[in-house]
Amino acid sequence: ASLDYQQTLQNLAELVLHRFADYCLIFELLDPPAMRQVASSHVDPRKAHLPKRLGELYGVFPENPKSSLWRVARSGQSELVPRATYEMAQEVTQDEEMLTVYHRLNAGSFMVVPLAARGQTLGVMLLATAESGRFFGTEDLALGEEIAFRAGHAMDNARLYRIAQAAGRAKDDFLATISHELRTPLTPVLLTVSSLLQSPKLHDSLRDDLEMIERNVELEAKLIDDLLDLTRIARGQIKAHFEVRDVHRLLVETVSLCRDAIREKGIRVDLATGATLHHVWGDAARLQQIFWNLLQNAIKFSPPGSKVDIRTSDEGHRIRIDVADHGAGIAPE
């Protein structure tokens, strides 16, 4: 249920106590070769620090083929030691502190099982008996492997989620950067075209072409703004800028933005501004986004030579905007 695999594995380490093992250690495999302790527990709370310290020591020691932990990590095959001895520990290490901790834990038997998913070993789990006086057998090993199988998939799911999150953040960062870079050169183009259109010396033969350039640059800027909005939404940074806005003016501007698409399909757009109360408290960019999407959709699904109706009307203290096309529509059922 949780994508915090470290907490999940700590819960698991505590759940196996009493009913199955007396202490438990869970490690994550790192690259370059190293082990990082992610969970530990002991049936006796007064000794909980011992397996934790053992795990910390394993984390700072280099890879050791004499250690069951490293052999299982490399082979992906479980190992069961029905009766553990202090001499076995001495064969693995001569580190005084590690041997002292191991001696105090006083393992009766132990098993090391791999945490694996999709053919990859992600970590290892050590389960040991001590205070209970029990000794593990082959049936216990089968249960330990089943527990490890589920834990490995929990770890894998959490890792995949983290990778997906990181990829999503990288995509959002890229979109934010590229959108900004695309938007920057459009500003001087718009300013230049606007200035030329206002010049009394402009020849009439150029006016239509300049107006077409202006509309397309404005449309391009709007598409880039929409792209930027996606990144803002993903980051939780979307903000509305409210002020008094004239809905009728926004609708006229929206129709102007879509003029080339309207002309291309030979569609007639009838704008009937019947509302008497047409000033609203709103975000102009968001409102125009909505109107533009509705009108673009109407144009897209209208047959050539047909008509799109845009009407405004009063509805109590609200303004109602209808956009209707004569396309196929959606079947009632």
PECORCOR-V659901 format. One line per field, one symbol per residue. ss: DSSP state (A for helix, B for strand, O for the rest). phi: phi as a letter, one per 20 degrees, with the letter a starting at -180 (. if undefined). psi: psi as a letter, one per 20 degrees, with the letter a starting at -180 (. if undefined). A space follows every 10 residues. Layout:
BEGIN
ss->???
phi->???
psi->???
END
This chain:
BEGIN
ss->OOOOAAAAAA AAAAAOBOOO BOBBBBBBBB OOOBBBBBBB BBOOAAAAAA AAAAAAAAAA OOOOOOOAAA AAAAAOOOBB BOOOOAAAAA AAOOOAAAAA AAAAAOOOBB BBBBBBBOOB BBBBBBBBBO OOOOOOOAAA AAAAAAAAAA AAAAAAAAAA AAAAAAAAAA AAAAAAAAAA AAAAAAAAAA AAAAAAAOOO OOOAAAAAAA AAAAAAAAAA AAAAAAAAAA AAAAOOOOOO OOBBBBAAAA AAAAAAAOAA AAAAAOOBBB BBBOOOOOBB BBOAAAAAAA AAAAAAAAAA OOOOOOBBBB BBBBBOOBBB BBBBOOOOOO OOO
phi->.deeffffff ffgefffmec cdbbcccded cfgaddfdab abfdgfdgff fffgfffgfe efgcffeggf fffeemdfcc dfcecfffff febdffffff ffffflfebb cccfdcblmc eeaccddcdb gfmfcfcfff ffffffffgf ffffffgfff ffffffffff ffffffffff fffgffffff fffffffeff effgfeffff ffffffffff fffffffffg ffffemdfce deafceffff fffffffegf ffffemeddd ddeefedddc ebegffffgf fffffgfffg defgnecddc cdbecmecdd cdccddefmd ggf
psi->hqjnhghghg gghhhirghg rhqqppqppr prorpppiqq qqhohijhhg hghghhghhi qrpoiiphgh ghhhhjpqpp nhoqqhhghh hgqjpggghg ggghhlpgrr qpqqoqqljp ohaqpppqqe hhjrpqahhh gggghgghgh hhhgggghgh gggggghghg ggggggghgg hhhgihghgg ggggghhipi ipphhigggh hgggghhggg hgghhgghhg hgghikjpqq nprpqohggh gghghhhjgg hghhikqpoo ooniphnjpr orogggghgg gggggggggg jpqpjaqppp qqqpnckrpp ppoprkahap ph.
END
